[in-house]
Amino acid sequence: MKNSLYTFYFIVLGIVSFFTREIVTFVMLGAILIALTNIHTTLKQILKVNQDKDK
């Protein structure tokens, strides 16, 4: 996924949370999204290193 798509998700969550008055939920979902993105990126890097090592 591209970073622009994550930005789009973040903006949509922000708009929804503003109208529903659930700002804390917005912050927590944003933190979870960032954490999952970091985990995904790290796992992709580990996979690439392991694949390069096997060659």
C-alpha positions as CSV (number, residue, x, y, z in Angstrom):
1,M,0.0,0.0,0.0
2,K,1.0,3.5,-0.6
3,N,1.4,6.2,2.1
4,S,-1.2,8.3,0.3
5,L,-3.7,5.5,0.9
6,Y,-2.9,5.6,4.6
7,T,-3.3,9.3,4.6
8,F,-6.7,8.9,3.0
9,Y,-7.8,6.4,5.7
10,F,-6.5,8.8,8.4
11,I,-8.6,11.7,7.0
12,V,-11.7,9.6,6.7
13,L,-11.3,8.4,10.3
14,G,-10.8,12.0,11.4
15,I,-14.0,13.2,9.6
16,V,-16.1,10.4,11.0
17,S,-14.7,10.9,14.5
18,F,-15.3,14.6,14.4
19,F,-19.0,14.2,13.5
20,T,-19.5,11.4,16.1
21,R,-17.5,13.3,18.7
22,E,-15.2,10.3,19.4
23,I,-11.8,11.9,19.2
24,V,-10.2,9.4,21.6
25,T,-11.3,6.6,19.3
26,F,-9.7,8.5,16.3
27,V,-6.4,8.8,18.2
28,M,-6.4,5.1,19.2
29,L,-7.2,3.9,15.7
30,G,-4.5,6.1,14.3
31,A,-2.0,4.7,16.7
32,I,-3.0,1.2,15.9
33,L,-2.8,1.9,12.1
34,I,0.7,3.3,12.5
35,A,1.8,0.4,14.6
36,L,0.5,-2.2,12.2
37,T,2.1,-0.4,9.3
38,N,5.5,-0.5,11.1
39,I,5.1,-4.2,11.9
40,H,4.3,-4.9,8.3
41,T,7.3,-3.0,7.0
42,T,9.6,-4.7,9.4
43,L,8.3,-8.2,8.5
44,K,8.8,-7.4,4.8
45,Q,12.4,-6.3,5.5
46,I,13.1,-9.5,7.4
47,L,11.6,-11.6,4.6
48,K,13.8,-9.8,2.0
49,V,17.0,-10.4,4.1
50,N,16.1,-14.1,4.6
51,Q,15.4,-14.6,0.9
52,D,18.7,-12.9,-0.1
53,K,20.6,-15.1,2.4
54,D,19.1,-18.3,0.9
55,K,20.4,-17.4,-2.6
